[in-house]
Amino acid sequence: MATKIMVVLVLFLVSSLFIASQVAATNQQAETEQQGTEGGYHGGGHRHYGGGGHYGGGGHHGGGGGCRYRCGHHCCSAAEKAEFDARAQTQN
């Protein structure tokens, strides 16, 4: 009987830890996405070059993250990129 109680308690503990880790991961992802929409360039997949520090990856212009579209020297959305390209063509 004591063995069954221990197994149930261990399973409860494992499931609690699993749920807590899932909640933490979801919160981290939501925070990262929110920071990405706020702009800035201090790492974490933010606006400029992604990664983890000034211009990403713990070093100058490092890896990790990055931009899908570039508008000059910063990341932008597809709509902003189209507008940027249109303005650049009219200036030339």
All heavy atoms as an XYZ file, in Angstrom:
667
protein
N       0.814     -1.192      0.000
C       0.000      0.000      0.000
C       0.864      1.265      0.000
O       0.536      2.232     -0.694
C      -0.937     -0.037      1.223
C      -1.882      1.110      1.299
S      -3.077      0.985     -0.021
C      -4.065      2.372      0.304
N       1.929      1.238      0.762
C       2.824      2.399      0.832
C       3.482      2.637     -0.522
O       3.716      3.789     -0.915
C       3.869      2.192      1.910
N       3.759      1.572     -1.258
C       4.374      1.698     -2.578
C       3.427      2.408     -3.539
O       3.856      3.276     -4.316
C       4.743      0.317     -3.133
O       5.558     -0.354     -2.184
C       5.472      0.427     -4.439
N       2.156      2.070     -3.485
C       1.174      2.710     -4.358
C       1.052      4.197     -4.042
O       0.945      5.034     -4.952
C      -0.191      2.025     -4.213
C      -0.248      0.647     -4.804
C      -1.619      0.049     -4.648
C      -1.640     -1.371     -5.199
N      -2.958     -1.982     -5.037
N       1.077      4.538     -2.770
C       0.997      5.939     -2.378
C       2.219      6.696     -2.883
O       2.105      7.810     -3.403
C       0.854      6.063     -0.840
C      -0.516      5.516     -0.409
C       1.025      7.513     -0.398
C      -0.701      5.457      1.083
N       3.399      6.099     -2.765
C       4.625      6.733     -3.248
C       4.573      6.933     -4.766
O       4.986      7.984     -5.273
C       5.854      5.891     -2.865
C       6.180      5.914     -1.395
S       6.598      7.547     -0.804
C       8.168      7.765     -1.581
N       4.089      5.942     -5.497
C       3.987      6.053     -6.951
C       3.032      7.175     -7.327
O       3.330      7.993     -8.217
C       3.544      4.703     -7.575
C       3.164      4.875     -9.032
C       4.628      3.661     -7.412
N       1.913      7.257     -6.670
C       0.942      8.313     -6.945
C       1.543      9.685     -6.628
O       1.393     10.641     -7.412
C      -0.371      8.075     -6.156
C      -1.273      9.294     -6.208
C      -1.087      6.851     -6.673
N       2.244      9.796     -5.508
C       2.863     11.066     -5.151
C       3.946     11.465     -6.150
O       4.045     12.641     -6.531
C       3.443     10.994     -3.736
C       2.425     10.991     -2.602
C       3.125     10.793     -1.257
C       1.614     12.265     -2.593
N       4.742     10.524     -6.597
C       5.789     10.815     -7.581
C       5.160     11.239     -8.902
O       5.612     12.206     -9.531
C       6.732      9.603     -7.756
C       7.621      9.776     -8.973
C       7.566      9.391     -6.507
N       4.125     10.534     -9.338
C       3.439     10.914    -10.576
C       2.821     12.308    -10.459
O       2.863     13.100    -11.411
C       2.374      9.882    -10.934
C       2.901      8.537    -11.430
C       1.753      7.557    -11.627
C       3.673      8.718    -12.718
N       2.253     12.610     -9.313
C       1.693     13.939     -9.091
C       2.784     14.999     -9.152
O       2.605     16.047     -9.780
C       0.969     13.983     -7.741
C       0.404     15.326     -7.409
C      -0.736     15.785     -8.049
C       1.020     16.152     -6.476
C      -1.255     17.034     -7.754
C       0.509     17.399     -6.183
C      -0.635     17.843     -6.821
N       3.914     14.736     -8.543
C       5.031     15.670     -8.546
C       5.563     15.889     -9.966
O       5.784     17.027    -10.392
C       6.157     15.175     -7.641
C       7.407     16.044     -7.570
C       7.076     17.397     -6.987
C       8.474     15.354     -6.760
N       5.722     14.812    -10.708
C       6.219     14.915    -12.082
C       5.239     15.689    -12.955
O       5.645     16.558    -13.739
C       6.494     13.502    -12.658
C       6.734     13.554    -14.156
C       7.678     12.862    -11.953
N       3.965     15.397    -12.831
C       2.982     16.117    -13.650
C       2.916     17.592    -13.258
O       2.763     18.462    -14.124
C       1.603     15.462    -13.549
O       1.118     15.525    -12.226
N       3.058     17.905    -11.978
C       3.069     19.302    -11.544
C       4.270     20.040    -12.119
O       4.138     21.181    -12.591
C       3.106     19.391    -10.022
O       1.940     18.827     -9.469
N       5.431     19.417    -12.091
C       6.624     20.035    -12.659
C       6.491     20.224    -14.168
O       6.922     21.246    -14.717
C       7.863     19.203    -12.337
C       8.316     19.233    -10.874
C       9.453     18.252    -10.654
C       8.730     20.634    -10.481
N       5.901     19.260    -14.846
C       5.703     19.357    -16.283
C       4.779     20.525    -16.624
O       5.063     21.325    -17.510
C       5.136     18.048    -16.836
C       4.865     18.089    -18.306
C       5.896     18.051    -19.211
C       3.564     18.188    -18.771
C       5.654     18.101    -20.569
C       3.306     18.240    -20.126
C       4.351     18.195    -21.025
N       3.685     20.645    -15.900
C       2.741     21.731    -16.149
C       3.392     23.082    -15.857
O       3.247     24.040    -16.631
C       1.455     21.537    -15.311
C       0.675     20.340    -15.847
C       0.584     22.791    -15.316
C      -0.475     19.900    -14.968
N       4.157     23.161    -14.764
C       4.827     24.415    -14.425
C       5.838     24.810    -15.501
O       5.958     25.988    -15.852
C       5.521     24.287    -13.075
N       6.548     23.832    -16.037
C       7.522     24.150    -17.084
C       6.826     24.590    -18.368
O       7.317     25.478    -19.071
C       8.446     22.969    -17.359
O       7.730     21.913    -17.961
N       5.686     24.023    -18.684
C       4.928     24.430    -19.862
C       4.410     25.857    -19.711
O       4.453     26.649    -20.650
C       3.757     23.469    -20.114
C       4.184     22.105    -20.575
C       4.849     22.148    -21.925
O       4.513     22.943    -22.783
N       5.841     21.303    -22.109
N       3.944     26.194    -18.527
C       3.460     27.548    -18.261
C       4.609     28.541    -18.379
O       4.476     29.606    -18.996
C       2.788     27.631    -16.871
C       2.528     29.072    -16.461
C       1.494     26.842    -16.867
N       5.762     28.192    -17.812
C       6.924     29.078    -17.891
C       7.367     29.272    -19.337
O       7.707     30.386    -19.751
C       8.066     28.516    -17.054
N       7.361     28.201    -20.125
C       7.759     28.302    -21.532
C       6.778     29.172    -22.318
O       7.181     29.974    -23.162
C       7.851     26.918    -22.155
N       5.497     29.027    -22.047
C       4.489     29.836    -22.729
C       4.645     31.309    -22.367
O       4.575     32.183    -23.239
C       3.077     29.346    -22.354
O       2.958     27.971    -22.702
C       2.006     30.143    -23.069
N       4.890     31.584    -21.094
C       5.094     32.974    -20.668
C       6.344     33.564    -21.315
O       6.335     34.713    -21.747
C       5.202     33.062    -19.152
C       3.880     32.834    -18.461
O       2.827     32.924    -19.074
N       3.932     32.522    -17.186
N       7.411     32.775    -21.384
C       8.653     33.251    -22.001
C       8.433     33.553    -23.478
O       8.907     34.561    -23.992
C       9.764     32.211    -21.836
C      11.071     32.594    -22.468
C      11.731     33.760    -21.769
O      11.537     33.968    -20.585
N      12.495     34.533    -22.498
N       7.706     32.689    -24.164
C       7.441     32.900    -25.589
C       6.598     34.152    -25.796
O       6.867     34.955    -26.691
C       6.734     31.691    -26.177
C       6.460     31.826    -27.656
C       5.746     30.613    -28.222
O       5.324     29.731    -27.483
N       5.613     30.564    -29.523
N       5.578     34.342    -24.978
C       4.727     35.520    -25.104
C       5.519     36.790    -24.822
O       5.356     37.799    -25.518
C       3.538     35.419    -24.144
N       6.399     36.743    -23.830
C       7.224     37.906    -23.508
C       8.181     38.227    -24.650
O       8.368     39.376    -25.011
C       8.008     37.635    -22.227
C       8.854     38.794    -21.763
C       9.563     38.459    -20.469
O       8.889     38.062    -19.514
O      10.789     38.605    -20.435
N       8.774     37.198    -25.240
C       9.692     37.396    -26.355
C       8.967     37.985    -27.560
O       9.479     38.898    -28.211
C      10.357     36.066    -26.743
O      11.044     35.546    -25.612
C      11.333     36.253    -27.886
N       7.778     37.489    -27.857
C       7.005     38.024    -28.973
C       6.618     39.470    -28.721
O       6.655     40.299    -29.629
C       5.760     37.175    -29.211
C       6.068     35.815    -29.795
C       4.853     34.919    -29.871
O       3.764     35.321    -29.398
O       4.991     33.803    -30.387
N       6.264     39.797    -27.473
C       5.884     41.165    -27.144
C       7.089     42.089    -27.296
O       6.969     43.177    -27.844
C       5.352     41.246    -25.723
C       4.954     42.655    -25.317
C       4.514     42.732    -23.870
O       4.658     41.765    -23.127
N       3.996     43.862    -23.466
N       8.255     41.657    -26.860
C       9.451     42.467    -26.990
C       9.803     42.668    -28.452
O      10.276     43.728    -28.834
C      10.627     41.816    -26.268
C      10.498     41.867    -24.774
C      11.579     41.070    -24.083
O      12.296     40.307    -24.728
N      11.700     41.225    -22.787
N       9.562     41.667    -29.275
C       9.854     41.786    -30.695
C       9.001     42.829    -31.379
O       9.433     43.466    -32.328
N       7.794     43.048    -30.893
C       6.929     44.053    -31.508
C       7.197     45.444    -30.964
O       6.790     46.423    -31.558
C       5.438     43.715    -31.286
O       5.173     43.685    -29.884
C       5.077     42.401    -31.924
N       7.896     45.533    -29.825
C       8.179     46.834    -29.243
C       9.403     47.488    -29.858
O       9.601     48.670    -29.724
C       8.400     46.701    -27.734
C       7.141     46.357    -26.983
C       7.405     46.095    -25.516
O       8.582     46.081    -25.104
O       6.444     45.897    -24.786
N      10.229     46.715    -30.504
C      11.416     47.287    -31.126
C      12.599     47.281    -30.193
O      12.639     46.591    -29.213
N      13.599     48.082    -30.535
C      14.825     48.113    -29.765
C      15.849     47.178    -30.385
O      15.568     46.456    -31.328
N      17.075     47.193    -29.856
C      18.074     46.305    -30.425
C      18.958     45.694    -29.364
O      20.135     45.476    -29.577
C      18.928     47.014    -31.482
C      19.642     48.247    -31.000
C      20.846     48.182    -30.318
C      19.093     49.488    -31.262
C      21.488     49.307    -29.896
C      19.728     50.624    -30.841
C      20.924     50.533    -30.168
O      21.558     51.652    -29.748
N      18.405     45.366    -28.253
C      19.211     44.800    -27.185
C      18.941     43.315    -27.015
O      18.753     42.827    -25.910
C      18.988     45.563    -25.881
C      19.482     46.960    -25.967
N      20.812     47.265    -26.022
C      18.828     48.137    -26.059
C      20.967     48.557    -26.116
N      19.768     49.112    -26.150
N      18.952     42.551    -28.081
C      18.941     41.102    -28.021
C      17.560     40.486    -27.929
O      16.544     41.124    -28.093
N      17.561     39.172    -27.700
C      16.339     38.437    -27.516
C      15.460     38.367    -28.738
O      14.263     38.234    -28.626
N      16.002     38.454    -29.925
C      15.186     38.417    -31.120
C      14.430     39.710    -31.338
O      13.398     39.726    -31.961
N      14.945     40.768    -30.799
C      14.277     42.067    -30.939
C      14.377     42.549    -32.374
O      14.584     41.787    -33.299
C      14.928     43.082    -29.989
C      14.596     42.826    -28.569
N      13.854     43.675    -27.823
C      14.901     41.797    -27.763
C      13.725     43.195    -26.614
N      14.357     42.061    -26.561
N      14.302     43.835    -32.530
C      14.222     44.434    -33.844
C      15.508     44.326    -34.647
O      15.474     44.050    -35.821
C      13.905     45.911    -33.653
C      12.733     46.361    -34.431
C      12.431     47.767    -34.052
N      12.435     48.544    -35.257
C      12.213     49.807    -35.305
N      12.037     50.469    -34.189
N      12.196     50.433    -36.427
N      16.632     44.563    -34.039
C      17.883     44.622    -34.784
C      18.683     43.334    -34.637
O      19.272     43.089    -33.598
C      18.756     45.788    -34.301
C      18.244     47.108    -34.746
N      18.461     47.591    -36.005
C      17.499     48.030    -34.110
C      17.890     48.763    -36.120
N      17.307     49.049    -34.983
N      18.736     42.560    -35.644
C      19.647     41.432    -35.803
C      19.418     40.262    -34.863
O      20.154     39.295    -34.939
C      21.109     41.893    -35.692
C      21.443     42.975    -36.658
C      21.534     44.295    -36.243
C      21.611     42.696    -38.000
C      21.818     45.302    -37.142
C      21.889     43.699    -38.908
C      21.993     44.997    -38.465
O      22.270     45.977    -39.354
N      18.504     40.299    -33.934
C      18.173     39.169    -33.087
C      19.280     38.768    -32.140
O      20.269     39.427    -31.978
N      19.118     37.626    -31.493
C      20.157     37.084    -30.634
C      20.070     37.586    -29.214
O      19.023     37.909    -28.720
N      21.223     37.628    -28.548
C      21.225     37.914    -27.124
C      22.177     39.013    -26.734
O      23.140     38.784    -26.031
N      22.017     40.170    -27.177
C      22.849     41.290    -26.787
C      22.816     42.329    -27.884
O      22.060     42.218    -28.827
N      23.667     43.348    -27.776
C      23.697     44.398    -28.793
C      24.016     43.786    -30.143
O      25.079     43.227    -30.349
C      24.731     45.456    -28.397
C      24.718     46.647    -29.284
N      23.664     47.530    -29.278
C      25.587     47.083    -30.203
C      23.914     48.482    -30.154
N      25.076     48.239    -30.730
N      23.114     43.860    -31.066
C      23.214     43.258    -32.392
C      23.350     41.745    -32.334
O      23.860     41.131    -33.239
C      24.364     43.868    -33.206
C      24.106     45.301    -33.550
C      24.782     46.310    -32.907
C      23.149     45.636    -34.484
C      24.536     47.629    -33.209
C      22.885     46.952    -34.793
C      23.590     47.948    -34.152
O      23.329     49.246    -34.456
N      22.878     41.124    -31.276
C      22.670     39.683    -31.233
C      23.849     38.839    -30.839
O      24.992     39.234    -30.847
N      23.504     37.615    -30.451
C      24.454     36.544    -30.239
C      25.577     36.796    -29.265
O      26.601     36.137    -29.338
N      25.449     37.733    -28.349
C      26.491     37.987    -27.379
C      27.689     38.721    -27.963
O      28.660     38.964    -27.295
N      27.664     39.054    -29.228
C      28.754     39.783    -29.856
C      28.195     40.731    -30.893
O      27.010     40.720    -31.201
N      29.047     41.541    -31.458
C      28.598     42.524    -32.441
C      28.152     41.815    -33.715
O      28.916     41.076    -34.318
C      29.741     43.506    -32.723
C      29.298     44.721    -33.456
N      28.468     45.651    -32.874
C      29.523     45.131    -34.714
C      28.239     46.605    -33.743
N      28.852     46.322    -34.867
N      26.939     42.019    -34.124
C      26.332     41.382    -35.304
C      26.397     39.865    -35.215
O      26.643     39.188    -36.204
C      26.997     41.871    -36.607
C      26.765     43.317    -36.853
N      25.648     43.766    -37.477
C      27.490     44.400    -36.520
C      25.698     45.088    -37.547
N      26.809     45.491    -36.964
N      26.149     39.316    -34.029
C      26.225     37.871    -33.819
C      25.031     37.129    -34.375
O      24.169     37.690    -35.027
N      24.971     35.844    -34.096
C      23.939     34.984    -34.652
C      22.700     34.925    -33.794
O      22.550     35.650    -32.834
N      21.807     34.021    -34.137
C      20.589     33.812    -33.383
C      19.510     34.792    -33.763
O      19.745     35.982    -33.780
N      18.363     34.318    -34.105
C      17.279     35.226    -34.455
C      17.478     35.800    -35.841
O      17.750     35.093    -36.792
N      17.408     37.067    -35.951
C      17.600     37.716    -37.233
C      16.314     38.289    -37.763
O      15.281     38.226    -37.128
N      16.400     38.862    -38.928
C      15.259     39.535    -39.532
C      14.797     38.786    -40.775
O      15.601     38.223    -41.495
C      15.656     40.943    -39.969
S      16.214     41.976    -38.640
N      13.547     38.842    -40.997
C      13.011     38.314    -42.243
C      13.096     39.382    -43.326
O      13.412     39.098    -44.462
C      11.574     37.877    -42.036
C      10.997     37.208    -43.244
C       9.658     36.605    -42.963
N       9.439     35.563    -43.935
C       8.640     34.550    -43.771
N       8.004     34.413    -42.644
N       8.493     33.659    -44.694
N      12.806     40.629    -42.961
C      12.868     41.747    -43.893
C      13.716     42.852    -43.279
O      13.687     43.070    -42.079
C      11.461     42.299    -44.179
C      10.523     41.269    -44.746
C       9.585     40.643    -43.944
C      10.588     40.914    -46.087
C       8.735     39.689    -44.461
C       9.747     39.964    -46.617
C       8.815     39.354    -45.789
O       7.977     38.408    -46.300
N      14.454     43.568    -44.113
C      15.281     44.679    -43.653
C      14.840     45.971    -44.330
O      14.681     46.030    -45.529
C      16.735     44.441    -44.011
C      17.356     43.377    -43.222
C      18.791     43.763    -42.954
N      19.450     42.683    -42.288
C      19.466     42.546    -40.977
N      18.917     43.459    -40.229
N      20.044     41.531    -40.424
N      14.697     46.997    -43.526
C      14.404     48.346    -44.011
C      15.591     49.204    -43.600
O      15.627     49.732    -42.494
C      13.113     48.877    -43.399
S      11.658     47.916    -43.849
N      16.572     49.306    -44.472
C      17.799     50.019    -44.124
C      18.607     49.190    -43.151
O      19.009     48.087    -43.466
N      18.759     49.709    -41.941
C      19.559     49.018    -40.933
C      18.717     48.416    -39.822
O      19.244     48.125    -38.746
C      20.582     49.985    -40.332
C      21.590     50.455    -41.320
N      22.583     49.646    -41.812
C      21.736     51.646    -41.936
C      23.308     50.323    -42.674
N      22.808     51.548    -42.780
N      17.433     48.232    -40.035
C      16.608     47.619    -38.996
C      15.628     46.623    -39.597
O      15.370     46.624    -40.795
C      15.868     48.697    -38.183
C      14.799     49.413    -38.942
N      15.056     50.479    -39.762
C      13.458     49.209    -39.001
C      13.931     50.908    -40.293
N      12.944     50.145    -39.852
N      15.094     45.770    -38.743
C      14.115     44.770    -39.166
C      12.748     45.428    -39.322
O      12.436     46.406    -38.648
C      14.006     43.673    -38.116
S      15.531     42.784    -37.861
N      11.958     44.875    -40.228
C      10.624     45.415    -40.433
C       9.696     44.320    -40.939
O      10.140     43.234    -41.290
C      10.667     46.592    -41.404
S      11.359     46.196    -43.014
N       8.423     44.628    -40.998
C       7.428     43.676    -41.501
C       7.421     43.698    -43.026
O       8.046     44.547    -43.658
C       6.042     44.048    -40.968
O       5.623     45.267    -41.543
N       6.682     42.775    -43.609
C       6.586     42.699    -45.067
C       5.955     43.976    -45.638
O       6.402     44.494    -46.668
C       5.774     41.474    -45.476
N       4.946     44.489    -44.951
C       4.290     45.719    -45.419
C       5.248     46.904    -45.342
O       5.319     47.721    -46.265
C       3.035     45.990    -44.586
N       5.998     46.988    -44.235
C       6.973     48.070    -44.102
C       8.070     47.955    -45.155
O       8.534     48.964    -45.689
C       7.596     48.061    -42.706
C       6.630     48.451    -41.611
C       7.200     48.211    -40.226
O       7.945     47.232    -40.033
O       6.889     49.014    -39.340
N       8.485     46.720    -45.480
C       9.522     46.498    -46.493
C       9.041     46.966    -47.861
O       9.784     47.608    -48.614
C       9.906     45.020    -46.534
C      10.897     44.648    -47.614
C      12.248     45.295    -47.377
C      13.245     44.767    -48.405
N      14.428     45.581    -48.494
N       7.799     46.663    -48.212
C       7.251     47.097    -49.496
C       7.209     48.622    -49.571
O       7.578     49.217    -50.595
C       5.851     46.521    -49.689
N       6.799     49.269    -48.487
C       6.761     50.727    -48.444
C       8.174     51.306    -48.526
O       8.420     52.278    -49.243
C       6.083     51.186    -47.159
C       5.945     52.681    -47.036
C       5.266     53.082    -45.737
O       4.481     52.290    -45.189
O       5.547     54.197    -45.273
N       9.111     50.688    -47.840
C      10.506     51.138    -47.854
C      11.083     51.039    -49.264
O      11.730     51.965    -49.747
C      11.329     50.301    -46.871
C      12.784     50.673    -46.828
C      13.213     51.743    -46.063
C      13.727     49.944    -47.536
C      14.555     52.088    -46.014
C      15.058     50.280    -47.500
C      15.483     51.354    -46.733
N      10.844     49.905    -49.925
C      11.342     49.727    -51.295
C      10.710     50.729    -52.260
O      11.378     51.251    -53.139
C      11.082     48.293    -51.778
C      11.946     47.283    -51.055
O      12.979     47.684    -50.451
O      11.608     46.085    -51.104
N       9.416     50.995    -52.092
C       8.726     51.960    -52.948
C       9.332     53.356    -52.768
O       9.560     54.073    -53.756
C       7.236     51.974    -52.659
N       9.585     53.742    -51.536
C      10.192     55.047    -51.277
C      11.609     55.120    -51.838
O      12.027     56.132    -52.380
C      10.225     55.348    -49.789
C       8.926     55.944    -49.290
C       9.040     56.443    -47.874
N       8.778     55.296    -47.006
C       9.419     55.036    -45.896
N      10.370     55.817    -45.458
N       9.102     53.974    -45.169
N      12.355     54.016    -51.740
C      13.727     53.994    -52.238
C      13.739     54.123    -53.771
O      14.624     54.792    -54.340
C      14.425     52.711    -51.823
N      12.773     53.519    -54.459
C      12.710     53.608    -55.919
C      12.338     55.002    -56.380
O      12.814     55.478    -57.400
C      11.730     52.578    -56.463
C      12.258     51.163    -56.376
C      11.245     50.143    -56.877
O      10.103     50.497    -57.190
N      11.652     48.894    -56.943
N      11.466     55.676    -55.643
C      11.054     57.034    -56.027
C      12.183     58.040    -55.791
O      12.241     59.067    -56.451
C       9.793     57.490    -55.283
O      10.030     57.465    -53.882
C       8.612     56.617    -55.648
N      13.079     57.754    -54.871
C      14.186     58.652    -54.579
C      15.310     58.518    -55.603
O      16.103     59.418    -55.781
C      14.744     58.413    -53.180
C      13.787     58.834    -52.100
C      14.299     58.481    -50.710
O      15.332     57.855    -50.557
N      13.568     58.907    -49.692
N      15.380     57.366    -56.265
C      16.460     57.148    -57.247
C      16.107     57.661    -58.593
O      15.437     58.073    -59.227
C      16.791     55.653    -57.377
C      17.462     55.170    -56.110
O      18.105     55.941    -55.406
N      17.318     53.903    -55.844
